[in-house]
């Protein structure tokens, strides 16, 4: 997800201050990686420059002056267009996992050891995500499910690669 489009989408709900946008972003999209304030304001400045948001006059508050940002018709059109497009089904044909296995074989390292280590890392992360799901917050549970499904696919790939490691080693040595 891109930060600018997420902020535009949040502004489509209602005009907001930068602080409120950051808080909403972190609540819904920033799990484990909150959005830095500097990125919020630099993104809002670019969106304003591009005519997608407007910044209201500075208003005094309990700290620095604040500006309320509003979505322009161009910004609203971009959000609607983005939401109507599907996300590309990326084939992930060149992954870090695959690259490390092939390089391990090329360099005479123990690729099976790497695969075992990666399996253990994935299993540990899956246990962590399962705990998140037990927390009962629907947004967190859905995000955890998404990550779990990807990790399960990686584990299936690790199993298949382990079963074919000898053949892959021969292929790599011949190349």
N, C-alpha and C positions, 0 to 999 in steps of 0.2 A: 504494500500500500504506500502511496506517496503522501507525504505530509501535507503538501499544498491542497490536494484534493480532499483529504480528510478535514482540513480546516474549513475549506469551502463548504463541505457537507454539513459541518457543525454550524456554520453561519447561516446555512439555509433554514435551520430551525428558528433562529432568532439572532438579532444583533448581539454581539458579546464583546467584552473586554478581553485583551490578550491573556490575562491571568485565568479567566473563566474558560477560554478555549483550551489552554494548556491542561487545566484540571479535567475537562471533559475528555480530551484526547488521552490523557494518562489513565483515566477511568476505564475507557472502552478499548483503546488500542495500544497503550503503552506498557502492557504487562511485562514487567522485568526490565523495561527500557524506557523510562520516562523521557518525555520530550524536553530538552533544555529550553529555558526561557529565551535565550539568545536566538535559537532556531525558530521559535514561535514568532518573535518580532521581526526577524530578518525575512521570514517567509511572508508574513503579513505585509511588509514593505514591498516585496516583489509583486505580490498579488495586487496591491494598490497601484503600483507603477504600471502594471499590465491592465488596469481597468476592471479587475474582477471583484475588488472590494473597495469600499470607501472608509476612510478613517474620520470619525467625528472630531469635533474640537476637543482639545485637552480639557479634562475635567479634574478639579482637585479631589483628592481622596485622602485616605489615611496613609499615605506614602507618596510616591511619585505621582505626578499627574497621569491620568488614564485617558485612553481613547477607546470609544466604542466603535467596533468595526461592523460594517453592514455589507451584505452581498449585493452586487450590482446585477442587472439583467445578464450581462456577459458571464459573470461568475455563476449565476443560476443555470444558464444554458450549459456551461461546462460541467457542472455537477450532474445535470439531467443526462447529458450525453455520456458521461463516464459511467453512471449507474445503469445505462441501457446496454452497455457493451459487456460481453463476456470476458472473462480472464483467459488468456492464452493457456492452453493445455500444454505446458512445456514438457518435452520428452526427457529432459535431464540425461542426455546421452553422454555427457562428459562430467562425471561427478568427482568430487574429491576422494570419495571412497574408492572408486575404480582406479583413479590415477595413482593412489598410494599402493594399491595391490599390485598393479602392473610395474610400478617403479621398484617395489620391494623385490619382485621376481627378477627384474632386469639387473638389479644390483646385488643379487645373491643373498638378500635378507630373508628372514623368515616371514613370508606373507601370511601363513596360517596364524602365527603369533599375533600379527597385526589384526587379522579378522577376529580372533578371539577377544583381543583387547577392545575392539570396536563393539563387538556384541555385548560385552560387559558394560561398556559405557552407555549403550542404547538401553539396556535393561535397567540400569540405575536411573536414567532419565525417565523411563516409562513408569517406574515406581513413584518418582516425584510427581509426575503428571497425574497419576492415579490418586495421589493424596490431594492434589488440587481439585479433582473432580468430586472427592468426598466432602469438600468444603461447602458445597451446596449453592454456590453462586452460579447462575445459569451462564453468564457470559464467560466466566472462567472455565466452566465445564465444557462448553462448546469449543473454546480455543484449545483446551487440553485434548479433546477428542481429535481435532484436526492434527495436532502434533503427534498424537499416538498413532493415528492411521499412517502417517508418513514414516514414523519409526518402525512400525510393523512391516511396511513395505521394504524398508532398508534391511530389516532382519531376515526377511524372505530372500532378499538378494544376497546377503551374507551367507545364508545356508546353501543357496544354489552355487555361489562362487566357491565355497568350501568344497562342495562335491565335485566341482570341475577344475579345481586348482592345479592338478597335475597336467591336464590338457592345456590350460592357460599358460602354465610354465613352459610347456613345449612350444606353444605358439609364439611366446615372447622370445624364447631363445633362438628360434628360427628367423625371426624378423631382423 
